[in-house]
Amino acid sequence: MTFSIIARDTRTGAFGAAITTSDLAVGSRCVRLCHGKGAFLSQHRTDSRLGDLGISLLAEGRSAEEAVAEVSRSIADIGWRQLGAIDAAGPGAAFHGQRMYSIYTHSIGRDCLALGNILANENVTQAMAAAFEAAPDAPLAERLMRALEAGEVAGGEILGPLRSAALRVTGEAGIDAYDLRIDISDGRAIADLRRLFTAYGDRQAALRKVALTPDDVPVQRALFDASLARIRERGLTDRFTSPLHPGDWSVAP
């Protein structure tokens, strides 16, 4: 009951994923990414430890085919699992366990792999890969969103409604460019994710600056003034001393 896509951006070394399902909180379970190295999916009666193993193998430099093969040999109940991987160079690889009872497919496109189970039809993942390939000049996150939306339009999962979705794209220094999650939706998980993605905009640049060079980011004036006033009101300047030396902070106008 999950359909997803993993992809790479050969220009930046970023890897990304977009995923949705009718279950809750899918973003934490199925996707594993490593910047510059690869992406791994583990879904259908998910065991997140399989994704952990898969991405560790890709991080070591193993190919997608090697990683999928090794993970598929790692547990006895692999028949319930569906795996997918791409590495920094190859075409990607997938595994479908023999205990899967539904329509399940994977489609490999240029720099992407779409994967799905409990699908409404056999064309869903192909539509996702085609949508990803159709926008080669768009940013990776946008291409992933379009692929997820195309999967829904093509039929998506067989029953639904879609209750969670996630979008993640890696960045340098171990800081993701995007890690956006809809953990519970009223059945419009992909539309909710698109709305969150649009609202998020280009905040990744500002958040990278906060993480890497926090001294270069001014404090917001309204928050600064309100905080210092509250400290004074409550007589807490002995404990919180910022009102005694406010010039120690750079404050935005």
N, C-alpha and C positions, 0 to 999 in steps of 0.2 A: 504493500500500500504506500510505497515510497517511490518518488522519482526525483532524480538528482543529476547534476552535471559537475564534473571537475575539469579544470582547464589550466593552461599555462600561458604566460605572456613572455614570449621569447625576447622582447625588447628590454624588459625590466627584471626578469628572473622571478616575477611573482607567480604564485599559484593561487587558484581560487576555487570556490565551490558554491553552488546554490542547490537547495534541497527543500522538499516539502512532503507532508504526510497528513493523514487524518488523525494521527496520534498527537500527543502533546510533546512540546519541548524537544523537537528533533535535532535542533542545532548543536546540542552538547554531545550527542551519541555517535553519529554516523560519519562525521567528516574529520579527517586529520590532514594537516598541511605542513609542509616544510619549505620555507623560502629558498628558491634556487635548486631544490632537490626533487620535489614531487608532491603528489596528492593521492590520498587513499580513502576509499569508501568501504564501509562495512554496514550492510543493511539487511532487512528481512530477519525477524527475530534476532535483533542486533545484539552482538557481544562486542562492546566497545574495546575490549582488550585486543581483538583482532585488528582493529584500526591502529591501535598503539603499536602493535608488532609490525604491521605493514609500513607505517611511516618511518619507524626506526630503521627498517631495511632500506627504504629509499634514501634516507639520510646518510646511510653508509655508502651509497653509490650503487646499490643494486638496481637492476632494471625493473620496470613495471611487471613484466612477465615473470621474472624471478621472484619478486615480492609476493605476487598473487599466488604463485605455485607454492612457496614456502608457507604462507599463511594458511592455505587450503589444506596443508598436511599437518597443521599444528594441533588440531582438536578432532575428537572422534565424531562430534555431531555437526560437522561442517555441512552436511546435507541440508540444513535449515538456513544456510547463510548465502548471501550474495555479496560479491567483492568486486571492486574496480580500482584501477590505479593508472596513473600516468607518471612518467619520470621526466627528466630534463631534456630528453632527446627522442625517445621512441614513440610508437603509435598508441601505446596503452594496452591494457589487458583486463579481462574480466573472468569471473567464475560464478556459475549458477549451480547451487546445490540441488541434488536430485529429489529432495523433500519439498521443494517449492511446487505448489499445486496450481498456480495462477498463470496468466499471461505475464511473462517476464522477458525483457530484452536488454541489450546494450547496443549502442551505436558509437563508433569511433569516427570522429571528424578531425579536421586539421587542428591540432593542439587541444583537443577536448575528447572527453568520453562521457556519454550520457548513459544512465543506468536506471532501471525501473522494475518494479514487481507489483503484483496484484493490479495490473493495468487494465484499462477499459478496452484497449486494442493493441495491436502489435506495432503501431506506427508512432507511438508517443516519443520514444527516445530518438528516433530518426528526425522527427520534427524539431526536437531540442537541439540536436547537433547541427541541423541545417540553419536554424536561427542564429546560433553562435557563429557559424561560418559566414553568415550573410552580412556581418558588421565588423569586418577585420580592422577598421580604423577606430572603432569605438573603444573606450576604456574597458579593461577586463571586467570590472564589476557590472557595467551596463550590459555587456555581452552576456554575462551569466544571468542577469535578470531577464533579458529578452528570451533566453533559452528556457528558463523556468516558466515564463508566461506562455511560450509556444507549446510547452508540454501540456499545460492546462487546456489550452484551446484545442489541442489534438485529441483530448479525451481524458487525460490524467489517469487517476486511479479509478477503480471500478465503482466504488460506492461513495466515499467521502463522508461528510464535507472535509475540506482541507483545514486543519486546525492549528498547524504550526509550520513555520518555514524559517530558513536562515540563509544568509549571504555572508561569505567570508573571503577576504583577499589578503594575502600576506604582504609584508613590507620588510625593508631592511632593518637591521639591528634588532630583529625579533619583535618588532612592533607592527601589528596588523594594520593595513590601510582601512579595512572594514571587518567588523565582526558584529553583524546586525541580526537580531533574532526576534521572531514572533513566536512566543512559547504557547500562547493560547489565543485563538481567534474564534469568532462566531461562524466560521466557515469560509472566510475570505482571506486566508492566510497569505496568499501570494499578493493580492491587492494591498493588504496591510503592510507587507514587506516593501512593496513598491513605494507606498506612502512614506514609510520610515526612511527608505533609501533617498527619496527626494528631499525630505526634510533634513537629513544628515548632510547632504550636499558635499562641500569640499572641506569639512571639518577635520579630515585626517591630517592635513598639513599643520593645523593649529595644535592638534593633540600630539603630534610628533614633537613639536617644539616644546610643549609642556613637559613631555617625557625626557627629552634629550638636553634641553637648555632652559630649565625652569626660571633661572634668573633673568632671562631675556623677555619674559612674559609679564607685563604689568598686571597688577591686581585691579579688578573691576572697582570703579569708584563707589558705586552704590553699595556693594558688599562690604567694602573697606569702611566706609563711613558708618554704616549701620552696625557693623561689628564693634567698632571702637565705642560708639555711643552706648551700645548695650552693656559692654564691659564696665563703662563708667557708671551707668544707671544701677548696676547690681553691685557696685563697690568691689570689683574683682581685679583692680589694677595690680595688686600685689601678686596675683596668680597669673594673670594674662597681661603682660607688660607692654603690649604694642601701643596703647594710648600714650605711654610715657615717651616713646621715641618713634612717632609715625613716619619720620623722614627716612627710616631704614627700608621702606618699601617704595618701589616704583608703582605709581597709581595711574591708571588710564584716565584721561580727561573726561 
